[in-house]
Amino acid sequence: MTMARTPVREPARHLGLRERKKIKTRMAIREATYALIKEQGYDATTVEQIAERAEVSPSTVFRYFPTKEHIVLTDEYDHLLEDLMRGRPDDEPVLESVRWAVREAMAMAFADNPEHQQEEMVLRARLAVEVPQVRSRLMESMSVTGRMLCRAIAERTGRKEQDLEVRVYSMALMGAMLETLVYWGERGCRDDLAELIDRTLDTFQDLPRRLP
């Protein structure tokens, strides 16, 4: 079973002008950060340098990102996972909905500039392997995404968001995604990341609905 077998539908959410402007600013800050890291390394890159390169003030940088680790790892499409899950058919197995939502989120992220996004993904993976602060922040970020996933899975299965099974299943998925990214980075990012994610999801069984 591969991720490509699930048909791609229209995104579940359309961004408004204000949100697009915010994303543009965030992307400018992040692109400046990535460029500086490539030039001089992670530790040598300061928020002041990032602000200058992005043509914003340091206070603007901090308004969008509380730490440098947040700049590197924040993904504008993480919050869409919950919406994408809700857009799937009610009778679709939970695991297949997750598979589709992850694939769609990646497709949306790569839509505008695939080569640039690929470079960013590679740098993220490398930093997650090499920089402890980045790995720690990545774990926190995926935990937040996991809480969003809890809500969508609870709705799909007729369970409560705080049910042990829902929490364990959602967080196990996020932990598996983290390990997949680290595995990809450790192997020089030579593998197809989408295929690795698909292999990862294949190790899970579907979470059934709660019986009436």
N, C-alpha and C positions, 0 to 999 in steps of 0.2 A: 504494500500500500504506500502510495507516495502523496505528497502534498498537492501535486499537480492534478490529481483526480477530482478534487473538489472544485466546482466551478466558481469563478470569481464574480461577485455581484457588485452593484454600486455601493460605495462607502455609506455607512449608516449615518454619517454626520457631515454637514457642510459648514465650513468655517466662515464666520462673519468678517467684515472689513477690519474691525478693531482687533480681533484675535489674530488675523493674518499679519497686521502691523506688528503686534507683539512678537509673533513668531519670527518675523523678519529681523527685528532687533536682536532677539535671542540667537538667531542663526549667525548674525554678523559677529556677535561676541564669541560664539563658539568657533566660528571659522578663524577668527583672529587668534584664538587660543591654540587651535590645532597647528596653525602656521608657525607660531612662535615655538611650540613644543618641538616641531620638526627641525627648526633652525637651531635651537639652543638647549633643548632638553626640558623635561618636566619641572625639575627643581629650580632651574634658573629662570623660569617664566613667572613674572609677577602680575598681579591684578592691574597695576599701573601701566605696565607694558601692554596688556590686553586691551585696556580702555583706550590707550593712544592708537593702537592699531585698528580698533573697531570704530574709532572716531566718536566715542561716547565718554562720559565722565566715569571715574571709578565708582561713584555712588550709583550710577545706572547699572553698572556691572553687578554690584552687590544687591540692587533691587531685584534683579532677575535671578541671580545665583548667589547664595550665601557663602559658598566656598569654591575654590578652584576645582575641587573634585566634582562638584555639581555641574560646572561648565562642561567638563569632559563627558559626563555620563548622562545628563538630562536628554531625554528623547521626546521630541514634540508629539510623537504618535503613541507613546505609552498609554496615555489616558483614553485613547480610542478603543483599546482592547475590550473594555466593558461594553461600549456601544456596539462594536462589531459582533460580539457574542450575542447580544440581544437581537440583532438583525437576522439571526439564523432561524431556520424552521424549528418549531417546538419539538417535533418528533425526531430531530437529528440527534444522534448520540453526542453526549457532551464532549468526548474526546475529539470527535470530528469537527465540532464547532470550534474548539480550541485550535485545532490544526489549521482550519480555514482562517480564523481571526489573526493568528500569528503570521500566516503567509500574506494576508491582505495588508496588515500593518507594515510588513517589510516592503511590499510592493508600493505602498503609498510613500514610504520614506525614500525609496529609490527612484520614484517617478520623474522628478525634475532633473536630477543630475546623477545618474547611476555611478559614473566613475568617481565623482567626488564623494558620494556617500560610501562607496566601497573603501576609499582611502580612510574615511573617518572610522568605519567599522574596524578596519585593520588596526588603526592606531589605538582605538578603545581596547581591543583585545590585547594588544601588546602591553598597554599600560596596566590593564587588569592583572596581567601576569607579573609585571616587573615592579609595580608601585603598590606597596601595601595599603596606602591611604585610598587609592583608587579602587582596589579590590573591596575594601571595607565599605566605601560609599556605594559601590555597585550592589553589594548585598542589601544595604538599606533601601536602595531604589527599587530593587526587585521585590522586596518585602511589601513596599507600598503598592506596587502593581499587583502583587498577590492578593492584597485586601480588596482591590477592585474586582479581581477575578472571583473572589469569594461571593460577592454580591450576584454576579452574573450566573455562577454555577448554582447558587442557592435557588435562584428564581427558576432555573431550568429543571432542577431535580425535585422541586417541591420541599426542599429542606430549609432550615434556618441558616442565616449567614454565619452564626457562631457555632453551628454544629461541628463537632470534632471532625467528622468525615469530610465536611466541606473545607474546613481550614487545612487539614492535613493534605488533602488532595491538591488544593490550590497552591499551597506553599511547596509541596513536593514538585509540582510542575515548575515553579519559579526557580527552585534550587537546581533542578535538572537543566533548565535553560542557562543558568549561571555556569554550571560545570561544562556545558557544551561550548559556551563562549571561551572559557579558559582552555579547554581541550583544543579548540580551533587555534587560539593564540599560541599555545605551546608547540603546535605543529607548523608554525610559521604562516598560518592563515592560508595554506595552500588548498585545503579541502573546500568543497562547496558547502557554505554555511547552511543553506536551506536544506540540503540533503542530511547534514548532521542533525539539524533540528527535527527533521522527519524521523530519523533513526531514533532519536531521543524519545519522541512521542510514541513510537512503536513499542517502547518498553513498558508503557502504562496500559492498564485496562480501563474501560469506561466506568464512570461513576454512575450507578443506576439511580433511577428515581426512587424516592421514598414511597413505600406502599401505603395506600389509604388506610 
